[in-house]
Amino acid sequence: MLRQLQEMQEKMARIQEDLGLKEVEGTSGGGVVRVRANGHQKILSVEISPDAVDPQDVELLQDMVLAAVNEALDRSREVAANELGQLTAGIGLPPGLI
């Protein structure tokens, strides 16, 4: 059992490292705002099309950025949950326990 735990720790460390290399994207406004994040839920970039910039409606742009960030972070969490879920499935632990 101790050996299994050590193997699981090693696999988890590799998965955590790999998550930093995985990238996801969130968009809003039909793609005029794009946000990229990695599997560690770190925002890598924010791209805003010039078409989205209306000085008369800054609130809309703020809402679109917020929506794209939240979508990217949601996708990043899904990737992490899937990767870690594969690890726990192999030893019979319920997903989300780790």
N, C-alpha and C positions, 0 to 999 in steps of 0.2 A: 504494500500500500504506500509506503514511503517513497518507493521508486516511482510509482505512478504519480504521486504528488510532485516530485522533482521534474518528471517529464512534462507534466501539465504546466508547471511554472516556466519551464524553458519554452514550451510552445506559446504560452501567453506572452512572454517577452518578445518572441518573434512576431506574433500577431500585432502587438502594440507598435513595434517598429514598422511593420508593413503598413499599418493604418496611417502613419505619417506620410506615406508615399501615395496613398490613394486620394484621388481628387473627385469631387462632385461639384455640380453647378446648380444654382437656383436662379430662376429668372422671374421677371414680372413685367407688366406693361407690354405684353406681346414680344418680349425679348429685348426691349430697349434698356433694361437694367439687368446685368448679369453679375452674379457673385459666385466666386469659386472658393471652396473650403476643402480642407483635408480631413482625413479620418480621425484626427485629434480635435475636431471642431474649431480649428483655427481658420480664420478668413485669410485667403491668399491674395485675392484681388477683387476689386469692384470696378465694373465697366459701365459707364453711362453714355448712351448714345446722345449726340447733340440734339436729336429730335425730342428727347425727354426733357430738355432744359427750357422751361418757360418761366421767365422772371415773374410773371403774374400769378403763377401757381406753384410755388415752391413746396407747398404742403403735399401736392400730388407726387412730386419727385421723392419727398421724404417717405411717403407711404410705400412707393414702389421699391425704394432701397430696403426698407424694413421688411417688406414681403419677400424680396429676393434673398436677403440674409437669412431669414427664418426658414425658407425653403431649403437653402444650402445646408444649414445646420441640421435640419430634420433628416435630409438625405445622408449627411455625414454620420449621424447617430444610427441610422438604419444599417449603413455599411459596417459600423463597429459592432452592432448587435448581431448581425449575420456572421461576422468573422468569429466573434467570441462564442456565439451559439454553436458553431461547428465544434469548437473545442469542448464545451460542456456536454454536447450530445454524445461524444465518444466515451464519456465516463459515467453517464447516467444522471448527471446533475440537471436540475431544471434550469432552463434559460433564465437569465437575469439574476441568478444567484451570485455570480461572480461580478 
